[in-house]
């Protein structure tokens, strides 16, 4: 009765993209949705009427969303326009719950760990800030950030900002999700006190009490009644305080529901999981992006037993569930099957880790650089993550980084990664996707004099890494056997670089788990 919703393929998921930065824009002109000049389009532009790219909403280099434009046709001049000295741009603040989380919060990442903002936050708010502050869940959300009514401004007329600080968005709907956004929302969620939930029954988040929206199910009450009989706790999130909604996704019992903005609350949890029912086979890419970055483990499913009916008042589309009792059983079975598989993986990982720890109780992790017997060093090219070999790597080199190898937790496996200022994705050749690590093994051979030598063999294709004598050329695991150009020596890293490598290794391990999860979903 259930089938999997389509998944989106994004090998890097934004997790290892550069951290967002804060731009400084001199003399920025803020155009509200409307003003006494009937300024259209809205947004933040420079003195020549060009949109400031970092301020654009949904900038995909081809078109802009929500009525913005690359250039305004009736741009204001600085003369005679009211002005403010300094502000931080907060983007668009709309009172739709999901868009608030995914369009407004992504620019506030710089507040993580701070005791409130130190400058006014300039936003576009068509409904007016008064309406926002009258919304309880918005007030609660801002309280987590220590943002007060005095911190937000949304002028109703065109103004000039002499110095506008523009934090880059850490998330873009259906575009990307940086790890910065997940770290930020997890920090917010960690500040929400949650009482211990000893009830092992999973939650099911219903939409049957919504008065308006995009989609509803006319007989969802029958589905929920059956799910309740099967042991689910039925919850209408719109009736709960914001802090309690976050608590639902922190429950170790699991959180299921009907797909919608209510499921985006999972971004405040570090361990959300469950089965989510969708209207059809396609889900917004945003759900996959958020799950990958935040570590959530939701299984998105749909069913062919839906019939579209006349839209109910307040909704764009309405559907009838053909057999809600059977659908409830299918959701119940899917949830517990996925939960059992997840717990089995955790047990396997725990058993392997404890076994490895017992075998090597006090052995510190070692990190090595790889150099051929002819003196060439294995490196990672910064531009595309490709493997290259060079004779010398200056200390201030930024075009390539040394490759580092260390033993993994699996027997005989080595992991290659880049010793770079920030996490760098790497690839074994131009035909493969970039990953945090490359897997290989250290093999032993004999040189022409019969002396023991070593070479690196790929665990993927079984071939050996080649060190071509020419400088700065791409290399790959392509040798059929280990010979002169494949022989290597492992050089132990100095203590200072070893500490840096250890920090990189821990960061990339988290990303490796993310990529393993993405691979499981394909």
FIPA-559901 format. One record per residue (C-alpha): residue in one letter; residue number from 1; x, y, z. Coordinates in steps of 0.25 Angstrom, whole numbers, plus 2048, in hexadecimal, padded with zeros to 3 digits. Example, Ala and Ser with C-alpha at 12.3 -4.5 7.8 and 13.67 -1.06 7.14 Angstrom:
BEGIN
<seba 'a',1,<831,7EE,81F>>
<seba 's',2,<837,7FC,81D>>
# end
This chain:
BEGIN
<seba 'x',1,<800,800,800>>
<seba 'x',2,<80C,809,803>>
<seba 'x',3,<817,80D,7F9>>
<seba 'x',4,<823,815,7FB>>
<seba 'x',5,<823,824,7F7>>
<seba 'x',6,<82E,828,7ED>>
<seba 'x',7,<83B,82D,7F3>>
<seba 'x',8,<844,838,7EE>>
<seba 'x',9,<853,835,7EB>>
<seba 'x',10,<85C,840,7F1>>
<seba 'x',11,<869,839,7F4>>
<seba 'x',12,<86F,845,7FC>>
<seba 'x',13,<861,849,802>>
<seba 'x',14,<868,856,806>>
<seba 'x',15,<86E,850,812>>
<seba 'x',16,<87C,853,80D>>
<seba 'x',17,<87A,860,806>>
<seba 'x',18,<881,86C,80B>>
<seba 'x',19,<87B,873,818>>
<seba 'x',20,<872,87F,815>>
<seba 'x',21,<879,88C,817>>
<seba 'x',22,<874,89A,81A>>
<seba 'x',23,<875,8A4,80F>>
<seba 'x',24,<876,8B3,811>>
<seba 'x',25,<86E,8BB,807>>
<seba 'x',26,<870,8CA,807>>
<seba 'x',27,<864,8D3,803>>
<seba 'x',28,<859,8C9,802>>
<seba 'x',29,<84B,8CD,7FE>>
<seba 'x',30,<840,8C5,804>>
<seba 'x',31,<833,8C4,7FC>>
<seba 'x',32,<827,8BF,804>>
<seba 'x',33,<81C,8B7,7FD>>
<seba 'x',34,<815,8C5,7FB>>
<seba 'x',35,<818,8D3,7FF>>
<seba 'x',36,<813,8E1,7FB>>
<seba 'x',37,<81B,8E0,7EE>>
<seba 'x',38,<814,8D3,7EB>>
<seba 'x',39,<822,8CD,7EB>>
<seba 'x',40,<822,8C0,7E3>>
<seba 'x',41,<829,8B6,7E4>>
<seba 'x',42,<82C,8B5,7F2>>
<seba 'x',43,<83A,8B1,7F8>>
<seba 'x',44,<847,8B7,7FB>>
<seba 'x',45,<84F,8BE,7F0>>
<seba 'x',46,<85B,8C6,7EE>>
<seba 'x',47,<85B,8D5,7E9>>
<seba 'x',48,<85B,8D1,7DB>>
<seba 'x',49,<84E,8C9,7DD>>
<seba 'x',50,<855,8BB,7DC>>
<seba 'x',51,<850,8B0,7E6>>
<seba 'x',52,<85B,8AD,7F0>>
<seba 'x',53,<85D,89E,7ED>>
<seba 'x',54,<85F,89A,7FC>>
<seba 'x',55,<851,8A0,7FF>>
<seba 'x',56,<849,899,7F4>>
<seba 'x',57,<83F,88F,7F8>>
<seba 'x',58,<840,882,7F1>>
<seba 'x',59,<84C,887,7E8>>
<seba 'x',60,<84F,87C,7DE>>
<seba 'x',61,<857,885,7D4>>
<seba 'x',62,<84B,883,7CA>>
<seba 'x',63,<83F,889,7D0>>
<seba 'x',64,<83B,88F,7DD>>
<seba 'x',65,<82F,88B,7E6>>
<seba 'x',66,<823,892,7EC>>
<seba 'x',67,<823,89E,7E2>>
<seba 'x',68,<831,8A3,7E4>>
<seba 'x',69,<839,8A8,7D8>>
<seba 'x',70,<848,8A9,7D4>>
<seba 'x',71,<846,8B8,7D1>>
<seba 'x',72,<83B,8C2,7D6>>
<seba 'x',73,<836,8CB,7CB>>
<seba 'x',74,<833,8D7,7D4>>
<seba 'x',75,<83E,8D6,7DE>>
<seba 'x',76,<83F,8E1,7E9>>
<seba 'x',77,<84B,8EA,7EA>>
<seba 'x',78,<852,8EC,7F8>>
<seba 'x',79,<84D,8FA,7F8>>
<seba 'x',80,<841,8FD,801>>
<seba 'x',81,<83F,8EE,805>>
<seba 'x',82,<83E,8EB,814>>
<seba 'x',83,<84A,8E4,819>>
<seba 'x',84,<850,8DC,824>>
<seba 'x',85,<85E,8DA,827>>
<seba 'x',86,<860,8CB,829>>
<seba 'x',87,<857,8BE,829>>
<seba 'x',88,<858,8AF,827>>
<seba 'x',89,<84F,8AA,81C>>
<seba 'x',90,<846,89F,820>>
<seba 'x',91,<83F,89C,813>>
<seba 'x',92,<830,899,812>>
<seba 'x',93,<828,897,81E>>
<seba 'x',94,<81A,890,81A>>
<seba 'x',95,<810,88B,824>>
<seba 'x',96,<80F,87D,81D>>
<seba 'x',97,<816,874,827>>
<seba 'x',98,<81E,86C,81D>>
<seba 'x',99,<823,878,816>>
<seba 'x',100,<827,87E,823>>
<seba 'x',101,<830,873,826>>
<seba 'x',102,<836,872,818>>
<seba 'x',103,<837,880,814>>
<seba 'x',104,<839,888,820>>
<seba 'x',105,<841,880,82A>>
<seba 'x',106,<84C,87C,81F>>
<seba 'x',107,<851,88A,820>>
<seba 'x',108,<852,88B,82F>>
<seba 'x',109,<85C,880,831>>
<seba 'x',110,<866,88B,836>>
<seba 'x',111,<85E,88C,843>>
<seba 'x',112,<862,87E,847>>
<seba 'x',113,<868,87F,855>>
<seba 'x',114,<866,88E,856>>
<seba 'x',115,<85E,895,861>>
<seba 'x',116,<854,89B,857>>
<seba 'x',117,<857,8A4,84A>>
<seba 'x',118,<860,8B0,84C>>
<seba 'x',119,<85A,8B8,840>>
<seba 'x',120,<84C,8BA,83A>>
<seba 'x',121,<847,8AE,831>>
<seba 'x',122,<841,8B4,824>>
<seba 'x',123,<836,8AB,81E>>
<seba 'x',124,<82C,8AB,813>>
<seba 'x',125,<81F,8A8,81A>>
<seba 'x',126,<812,8AB,812>>
<seba 'x',127,<809,8A8,81D>>
<seba 'x',128,<810,8B1,826>>
<seba 'x',129,<818,8AE,833>>
<seba 'x',130,<80C,8B1,83C>>
<seba 'x',131,<805,8A5,836>>
<seba 'x',132,<812,89C,838>>
<seba 'x',133,<813,8A0,846>>
<seba 'x',134,<805,89C,849>>
<seba 'x',135,<808,88E,844>>
<seba 'x',136,<80C,885,850>>
<seba 'x',137,<815,87B,849>>
<seba 'x',138,<81C,887,843>>
<seba 'x',139,<81F,88E,850>>
<seba 'x',140,<823,880,856>>
<seba 'x',141,<82D,87E,84A>>
<seba 'x',142,<833,88C,84C>>
<seba 'x',143,<834,88A,85B>>
<seba 'x',144,<83E,87E,858>>
<seba 'x',145,<846,888,851>>
<seba 'x',146,<844,894,85B>>
<seba 'x',147,<83F,89C,850>>
<seba 'x',148,<835,8A7,855>>
<seba 'x',149,<82B,8B0,84E>>
<seba 'x',150,<835,8BB,84E>>
<seba 'x',151,<83F,8B3,847>>
<seba 'x',152,<837,8B1,83A>>
<seba 'x',153,<833,8BC,830>>
<seba 'x',154,<82B,8BC,823>>
<seba 'x',155,<82A,8CA,81D>>
<seba 'x',156,<81D,8CC,815>>
<seba 'x',157,<825,8D6,80C>>
<seba 'x',158,<831,8D6,804>>
<seba 'x',159,<83E,8D9,80C>>
<seba 'x',160,<84D,8DA,80B>>
<seba 'x',161,<856,8D1,814>>
<seba 'x',162,<864,8D7,814>>
<seba 'x',163,<86A,8CA,819>>
<seba 'x',164,<862,8BD,817>>
<seba 'x',165,<867,8B0,81D>>
<seba 'x',166,<862,8A4,814>>
<seba 'x',167,<863,896,81A>>
<seba 'x',168,<863,88C,80F>>
<seba 'x',169,<857,883,810>>
<seba 'x',170,<85B,875,816>>
<seba 'x',171,<84F,86E,80F>>
<seba 'x',172,<848,871,802>>
<seba 'x',173,<83B,86A,7FF>>
<seba 'x',174,<83D,85E,7F6>>
<seba 'x',175,<84B,863,7F4>>
<seba 'x',176,<855,860,7FF>>
<seba 'x',177,<857,85E,80E>>
<seba 'x',178,<864,862,814>>
<seba 'x',179,<868,85B,821>>
<seba 'x',180,<868,869,827>>
<seba 'x',181,<859,869,827>>
<seba 'x',182,<858,85B,82E>>
<seba 'x',183,<862,85F,838>>
<seba 'x',184,<85A,86C,83B>>
<seba 'x',185,<84C,865,83C>>
<seba 'x',186,<852,85A,844>>
<seba 'x',187,<858,865,84E>>
<seba 'x',188,<84A,86B,84E>>
<seba 'x',189,<843,85E,851>>
<seba 'x',190,<84D,85B,85C>>
<seba 'x',191,<849,867,864>>
<seba 'x',192,<83B,861,865>>
<seba 'x',193,<838,85A,872>>
<seba 'x',194,<831,84D,86F>>
<seba 'x',195,<82C,843,879>>
<seba 'x',196,<830,835,878>>
<seba 'x',197,<826,82D,86F>>
<seba 'x',198,<825,81F,875>>
<seba 'x',199,<819,81B,86C>>
<seba 'x',200,<81E,812,861>>
<seba 'x',201,<812,815,858>>
<seba 'x',202,<816,81D,84B>>
<seba 'x',203,<80F,82A,848>>
<seba 'x',204,<807,82D,83C>>
<seba 'x',205,<805,83B,838>>
<seba 'x',206,<7F8,83E,831>>
<seba 'x',207,<7F3,849,829>>
<seba 'x',208,<7E4,846,82A>>
<seba 'x',209,<7E2,852,833>>
<seba 'x',210,<7E8,85C,829>>
<seba 'x',211,<7DE,867,825>>
<seba 'x',212,<7E6,86A,818>>
<seba 'x',213,<7F2,866,810>>
<seba 'x',214,<7F6,860,803>>
<seba 'x',215,<7F1,851,805>>
<seba 'x',216,<7E8,84A,80E>>
<seba 'x',217,<7E2,83C,80F>>
<seba 'x',218,<7D3,83C,811>>
<seba 'x',219,<7D3,82F,819>>
<seba 'x',220,<7E0,831,821>>
<seba 'x',221,<7D9,82F,82E>>
<seba 'x',222,<7D6,820,82A>>
<seba 'x',223,<7E5,81E,827>>
<seba 'x',224,<7E9,824,835>>
<seba 'x',225,<7DE,81C,83C>>
<seba 'x',226,<7E4,80F,836>>
<seba 'x',227,<7F2,814,83A>>
<seba 'x',228,<7EE,817,848>>
<seba 'x',229,<7E9,809,849>>
<seba 'x',230,<7F6,804,844>>
<seba 'x',231,<7FE,80C,850>>
<seba 'x',232,<801,819,849>>
<seba 'x',233,<800,826,851>>
<seba 'x',234,<7F8,82F,848>>
<seba 'x',235,<7FC,83E,849>>
<seba 'x',236,<7F7,84A,842>>
<seba 'x',237,<803,853,842>>
<seba 'x',238,<7FC,860,840>>
<seba 'x',239,<7F6,85F,84D>>
<seba 'x',240,<803,85D,855>>
<seba 'x',241,<80D,868,859>>
<seba 'x',242,<819,869,851>>
<seba 'x',243,<822,863,85C>>
<seba 'x',244,<819,857,85D>>
<seba 'x',245,<81A,855,84E>>
<seba 'x',246,<829,854,84F>>
<seba 'x',247,<828,84A,85A>>
<seba 'x',248,<820,841,851>>
<seba 'x',249,<82C,83F,847>>
<seba 'x',250,<835,83D,853>>
<seba 'x',251,<82D,830,857>>
<seba 'x',252,<835,823,856>>
<seba 'x',253,<828,81D,853>>
<seba 'x',254,<827,823,845>>
<seba 'x',255,<81F,82D,83E>>
<seba 'x',256,<816,82A,832>>
<seba 'x',257,<80C,833,82B>>
<seba 'x',258,<806,838,81E>>
<seba 'x',259,<810,840,816>>
<seba 'x',260,<810,84F,818>>
<seba 'x',261,<816,85B,81E>>
<seba 'x',262,<814,854,82C>>
<seba 'x',263,<81F,84A,828>>
<seba 'x',264,<829,855,827>>
<seba 'x',265,<829,857,836>>
<seba 'x',266,<833,84B,836>>
<seba 'x',267,<83E,854,833>>
<seba 'x',268,<83F,857,842>>
<seba 'x',269,<841,849,845>>
<seba 'x',270,<84E,840,844>>
<seba 'x',271,<847,833,843>>
<seba 'x',272,<83A,834,83C>>
<seba 'x',273,<835,828,834>>
<seba 'x',274,<828,822,830>>
<seba 'x',275,<81E,81F,824>>
<seba 'x',276,<818,82B,81C>>
<seba 'x',277,<80C,82A,813>>
<seba 'x',278,<80C,832,806>>
<seba 'x',279,<801,835,7FC>>
<seba 'x',280,<809,830,7F1>>
<seba 'x',281,<817,82A,7EC>>
<seba 'x',282,<81E,837,7EC>>
<seba 'x',283,<823,83F,7F8>>
<seba 'x',284,<829,84D,7F9>>
<seba 'x',285,<838,84B,7F8>>
<seba 'x',286,<839,854,805>>
<seba 'x',287,<835,848,80D>>
<seba 'x',288,<840,840,808>>
<seba 'x',289,<84A,84B,80A>>
<seba 'x',290,<846,84E,818>>
<seba 'x',291,<846,83F,81C>>
<seba 'x',292,<854,83D,817>>
<seba 'x',293,<85A,849,81E>>
<seba 'x',294,<852,848,82B>>
<seba 'x',295,<854,839,82C>>
<seba 'x',296,<845,836,82C>>
<seba 'x',297,<840,828,827>>
<seba 'x',298,<832,829,821>>
<seba 'x',299,<82D,81F,817>>
<seba 'x',300,<823,826,80D>>
<seba 'x',301,<818,81E,807>>
<seba 'x',302,<80C,81F,7FF>>
<seba 'x',303,<800,816,7FB>>
<seba 'x',304,<7F9,814,7EE>>
<seba 'x',305,<7EB,814,7F5>>
<seba 'x',306,<7E8,822,7F5>>
<seba 'x',307,<7DD,829,7EE>>
<seba 'x',308,<7DD,838,7EB>>
<seba 'x',309,<7CF,83F,7EF>>
<seba 'x',310,<7CA,84D,7EE>>
<seba 'x',311,<7D3,856,7F6>>
<seba 'x',312,<7CE,859,804>>
<seba 'x',313,<7CD,868,808>>
<seba 'x',314,<7DA,86E,80C>>
<seba 'x',315,<7E2,863,804>>
<seba 'x',316,<7E7,862,7F6>>
<seba 'x',317,<7E5,853,7F5>>
<seba 'x',318,<7DE,849,7FD>>
<seba 'x',319,<7E0,839,7FC>>
<seba 'x',320,<7D8,82D,801>>
<seba 'x',321,<7DF,821,808>>
<seba 'x',322,<7D9,815,801>>
<seba 'x',323,<7DC,80B,80D>>
<seba 'x',324,<7E1,813,819>>
<seba 'x',325,<7E1,806,822>>
<seba 'x',326,<7EA,7FF,818>>
<seba 'x',327,<7F3,80B,816>>
<seba 'x',328,<7F5,80D,826>>
<seba 'x',329,<7F9,7FE,826>>
<seba 'x',330,<803,801,81B>>
<seba 'x',331,<809,80D,822>>
<seba 'x',332,<80A,805,82F>>
<seba 'x',333,<811,7FA,828>>
<seba 'x',334,<81B,803,821>>
<seba 'x',335,<81E,80B,82D>>
<seba 'x',336,<822,7FF,835>>
<seba 'x',337,<829,7F8,82A>>
<seba 'x',338,<832,804,828>>
<seba 'x',339,<834,806,837>>
<seba 'x',340,<839,7F8,838>>
<seba 'x',341,<842,7F9,82D>>
<seba 'x',342,<848,806,833>>
<seba 'x',343,<84A,800,840>>
<seba 'x',344,<851,7F4,83A>>
<seba 'x',345,<85B,7FD,833>>
<seba 'x',346,<85D,804,840>>
<seba 'x',347,<860,7F7,847>>
<seba 'x',348,<869,7F2,83C>>
<seba 'x',349,<871,7FF,83D>>
<seba 'x',350,<872,7FF,84C>>
<seba 'x',351,<877,7F0,84C>>
<seba 'x',352,<881,7F3,841>>
<seba 'x',353,<886,800,849>>
<seba 'x',354,<887,7F9,856>>
<seba 'x',355,<88E,7ED,850>>
<seba 'x',356,<898,7F6,849>>
<seba 'x',357,<89A,7FE,856>>
<seba 'x',358,<89D,7F1,85D>>
<seba 'x',359,<8A7,7ED,853>>
<seba 'x',360,<8AE,7FA,853>>
<seba 'x',361,<8AB,800,861>>
<seba 'x',362,<8B6,80B,861>>
<seba 'x',363,<8BB,80C,853>>
<seba 'x',364,<8BA,81B,84F>>
<seba 'x',365,<8B6,81E,840>>
<seba 'x',366,<8C2,821,837>>
<seba 'x',367,<8C1,829,82B>>
<seba 'x',368,<8CB,829,81F>>
<seba 'x',369,<8CE,830,812>>
<seba 'x',370,<8D1,827,806>>
<seba 'x',371,<8DD,829,7FE>>
<seba 'x',372,<8E2,820,7F2>>
<seba 'x',373,<8F0,81A,7F2>>
<seba 'x',374,<8F4,824,7E8>>
<seba 'x',375,<8F0,830,7F1>>
<seba 'x',376,<8E2,834,7EC>>
<seba 'x',377,<8D8,838,7F6>>
<seba 'x',378,<8C9,834,7F5>>
<seba 'x',379,<8C0,840,7F6>>
<seba 'x',380,<8B2,845,7F4>>
<seba 'x',381,<8AF,850,7EA>>
<seba 'x',382,<8A7,85B,7F0>>
<seba 'x',383,<89F,85E,7E4>>
<seba 'x',384,<898,851,7E1>>
<seba 'x',385,<89D,847,7EC>>
<seba 'x',386,<8A5,83F,7E2>>
<seba 'x',387,<8B1,837,7E6>>
<seba 'x',388,<8BE,83C,7E1>>
<seba 'x',389,<8CD,83A,7E4>>
<seba 'x',390,<8D7,845,7E6>>
<seba 'x',391,<8E6,846,7E9>>
<seba 'x',392,<8E5,851,7F2>>
<seba 'x',393,<8DA,858,7FA>>
<seba 'x',394,<8DD,866,7FF>>
<seba 'x',395,<8D8,869,80D>>
<seba 'x',396,<8CF,874,808>>
<seba 'x',397,<8C9,86C,7FD>>
<seba 'x',398,<8BA,86D,7FB>>
<seba 'x',399,<8B8,866,7ED>>
<seba 'x',400,<8BA,859,7F3>>
<seba 'x',401,<8BB,852,801>>
<seba 'x',402,<8C3,846,806>>
<seba 'x',403,<8BB,839,806>>
<seba 'x',404,<8BB,832,814>>
<seba 'x',405,<8B8,823,816>>
<seba 'x',406,<8B4,81D,823>>
<seba 'x',407,<8AF,80F,827>>
<seba 'x',408,<8A0,80E,828>>
<seba 'x',409,<898,806,832>>
<seba 'x',410,<897,7FA,828>>
<seba 'x',411,<8A2,7F0,827>>
<seba 'x',412,<8AD,7F3,81C>>
<seba 'x',413,<8A6,800,817>>
<seba 'x',414,<8AD,80D,816>>
<seba 'x',415,<8A5,81A,813>>
<seba 'x',416,<8AB,826,80B>>
<seba 'x',417,<8A6,834,80E>>
<seba 'x',418,<8AB,842,80B>>
<seba 'x',419,<8B3,84A,816>>
<seba 'x',420,<8AC,857,812>>
<seba 'x',421,<8A8,864,819>>
<seba 'x',422,<899,85F,818>>
<seba 'x',423,<893,852,815>>
<seba 'x',424,<896,84E,806>>
<seba 'x',425,<88F,844,7FE>>
<seba 'x',426,<898,83B,7F6>>
<seba 'x',427,<896,831,7EA>>
<seba 'x',428,<89F,825,7E5>>
<seba 'x',429,<89D,829,7D6>>
<seba 'x',430,<894,832,7CD>>
<seba 'x',431,<889,827,7CC>>
<seba 'x',432,<886,826,7DB>>
<seba 'x',433,<87E,82F,7E5>>
<seba 'x',434,<886,837,7EF>>
<seba 'x',435,<886,831,7FD>>
<seba 'x',436,<88C,835,80B>>
<seba 'x',437,<895,829,80A>>
<seba 'x',438,<89B,81F,800>>
<seba 'x',439,<89D,811,805>>
<seba 'x',440,<8A9,808,802>>
<seba 'x',441,<8B2,7FE,808>>
<seba 'x',442,<8C1,7FD,809>>
<seba 'x',443,<8C7,7F2,801>>
<seba 'x',444,<8D5,7EC,802>>
<seba 'x',445,<8DE,7E9,7F5>>
<seba 'x',446,<8ED,7E7,7F2>>
<seba 'x',447,<8F5,7F1,7EA>>
<seba 'x',448,<8FF,7EC,7DF>>
<seba 'x',449,<90A,7E9,7EA>>
<seba 'x',450,<900,7E1,7F2>>
<seba 'x',451,<8FE,7EB,7FD>>
<seba 'x',452,<8F0,7EC,803>>
<seba 'x',453,<8E8,7F8,7FE>>
<seba 'x',454,<8DA,7FD,800>>
<seba 'x',455,<8CF,803,7F7>>
<seba 'x',456,<8C1,808,7F9>>
<seba 'x',457,<8B6,7FF,7F3>>
<seba 'x',458,<8A7,804,7F1>>
<seba 'x',459,<89D,7FC,7F8>>
<seba 'x',460,<893,801,7ED>>
<seba 'x',461,<89A,7FC,7E0>>
<seba 'x',462,<8A5,7F4,7E6>>
<seba 'x',463,<8B0,7FC,7DE>>
<seba 'x',464,<8BC,803,7E4>>
<seba 'x',465,<8BF,812,7E5>>
<seba 'x',466,<8C8,817,7DA>>
<seba 'x',467,<8D3,822,7DC>>
<seba 'x',468,<8D6,827,7CE>>
<seba 'x',469,<8E4,82E,7CE>>
<seba 'x',470,<8DF,83B,7C7>>
<seba 'x',471,<8DB,846,7D1>>
<seba 'x',472,<8CD,84A,7D5>>
<seba 'x',473,<8C5,840,7CD>>
<seba 'x',474,<8B9,839,7D0>>
<seba 'x',475,<8BB,82B,7D6>>
<seba 'x',476,<8B1,820,7D9>>
<seba 'x',477,<8B0,811,7DD>>
<seba 'x',478,<8B3,80C,7D0>>
<seba 'x',479,<8BF,802,7D0>>
<seba 'x',480,<8BC,7F4,7CE>>
<seba 'x',481,<8C8,7F0,7D7>>
<seba 'x',482,<8D2,7F7,7E0>>
<seba 'x',483,<8DF,7FB,7D9>>
<seba 'x',484,<8E9,806,7DA>>
<seba 'x',485,<8DF,812,7D8>>
<seba 'x',486,<8D5,80C,7E3>>
<seba 'x',487,<8DF,80A,7EE>>
<seba 'x',488,<8DD,813,7FA>>
<seba 'x',489,<8E2,817,808>>
<seba 'x',490,<8DA,81C,813>>
<seba 'x',491,<8DF,828,81B>>
<seba 'x',492,<8DA,82A,829>>
<seba 'x',493,<8D4,838,82B>>
<seba 'x',494,<8DB,842,835>>
<seba 'x',495,<8D3,843,842>>
<seba 'x',496,<8CD,851,83E>>
<seba 'x',497,<8C8,84C,830>>
<seba 'x',498,<8C3,83F,837>>
<seba 'x',499,<8BA,847,840>>
<seba 'x',500,<8B4,84E,834>>
<seba 'x',501,<8B2,841,82D>>
<seba 'x',502,<8AB,83B,839>>
<seba 'x',503,<8A2,847,839>>
<seba 'x',504,<89F,845,82A>>
<seba 'x',505,<89D,836,82C>>
<seba 'x',506,<892,838,837>>
<seba 'x',507,<88B,843,82E>>
<seba 'x',508,<88B,83A,822>>
<seba 'x',509,<886,82E,829>>
<seba 'x',510,<879,835,82C>>
<seba 'x',511,<878,838,81D>>
<seba 'x',512,<87C,82A,819>>
<seba 'x',513,<870,825,821>>
<seba 'x',514,<867,82F,81A>>
<seba 'x',515,<86C,82A,80C>>
<seba 'x',516,<86A,81B,811>>
<seba 'x',517,<85B,820,814>>
<seba 'x',518,<85A,826,807>>
<seba 'x',519,<85F,819,800>>
<seba 'x',520,<855,811,808>>
<seba 'x',521,<849,81A,802>>
<seba 'x',522,<84D,818,7F4>>
# end
